[in-house]
Amino acid sequence: MSGAVQTGYAPPSGPTRPEPGWPRWLVVGTVLWALVLAALTWLSVRDDGPTVREQRTLAEAGPVVDRAIGDLAVAAGDDALVALLPATVERGCRVTPFADGATLERALTVRVAGAEPRTVLDRIADALPARYAAGVVLSREGARLRADAGDFVTVRGRQTENGALLLTADTGCRPLGSGSAPTPVTGADAEAGAADAALRALGRPAAGEPDLVAAPCPGGGVLRTARATAGPGTNPPSPAAVLAPLAAGPALVDTPEWYAYRAGPVGVQVDLTADPPTVTATTTCR
């Protein structure tokens, strides 16, 4: 028998080697570890609070903003004339490159007769609860109040062109969630009546129903503002003369641009520079 290799047959190559791959124990261990991580993640999401703003929705942050507005109103002091502004929700910001978001902001204006804006801002910063870590700094635009209401809600304050202070609390951009609708305002008869009386005294009854805004007071109760706009007409030669009989005492502000007074527990402010004039009537926290 010849030792030549027959044509068409491959020479013997020895025992067949197994294909390379992961050992069975490593595959099983990896699967188990993945299950453990998934379980821990689920427990964290269920039990732990969010740790960044992007994890809290606008709806969840709304009550924090509301409380901040009430705290600011109280910090302004009993001699301050305050007025709430309607809440605004701006959509279109980006929470992440792949997710849209929205920003909620609430605001109020503050006036203290005869006081410098910087002095009032300092007073508000000192009166806010310590958890706000509030402070006032000087910038090129003037004094600025900055504070932290918690849950990534920022508080700011500055002087406006008409001499009032504008205080805001905003959420920054975050997921919309179920949204943030203002709570319907009830029990604002005194505020609405005071605003209507001021416009009637000017000879310019309200153009429509007043806008009502409210915020919770820190110690309970509700801060309410009614905002009314004058109907067609012209202002009397001396607005102060026709508004003074409505006041419970001397005017708190009496200028050609602004007139303010108290009618019982309601603080009334008449903006005579607006066209048409606007009136705000506010009952503050006590």
MOSUL-V89065 format. One line per field, one symbol per residue. phi: phi as a letter, one per 20 degrees, with the letter a starting at -180 (. if undefined). burial: + if it has 16 or more other ideal C-beta (glycine too) atoms within 10 Angstrom, else -. A space follows every 10 residues. Layout:
phi->???
burial->???
This chain:
phi->.fefeffncf fgdnffefff affgffffff ffffffffff ffffffdeff dcgfedffff egfffgffff ffffffofee edbfdffccd eofdfcgdcf bbcdccbbdc ccgmdfgfff ffffffefgg fflfbccecf eofcebbcen lmdddcbbee feneeddccc emfbgfmenb effgecmdff ffffffffff ffmcggfaff edcbbfegeo nceccddcdf efqcffgcgf feegfeeeaf fecbcfebcb addmeeedcd eeefcfgccd ccdefc
burial->---------- ---------- ---------- ---------- ---------- --++-+++++ ++-+++++++ +++++++--+ +++++-+-+- ----+----- ++++++++++ ++----++-+ +++++--+-- -+-+-+---- --+++++-+- +++++-+++- ---+++++++ ++++++---+ ----+--+-+ ++-++++++- ++-+-+---+ +++++++--- -+++++++++ ----+---++ -++--++--- +++----+++ +++--+++++ ++---+++++ +++++-
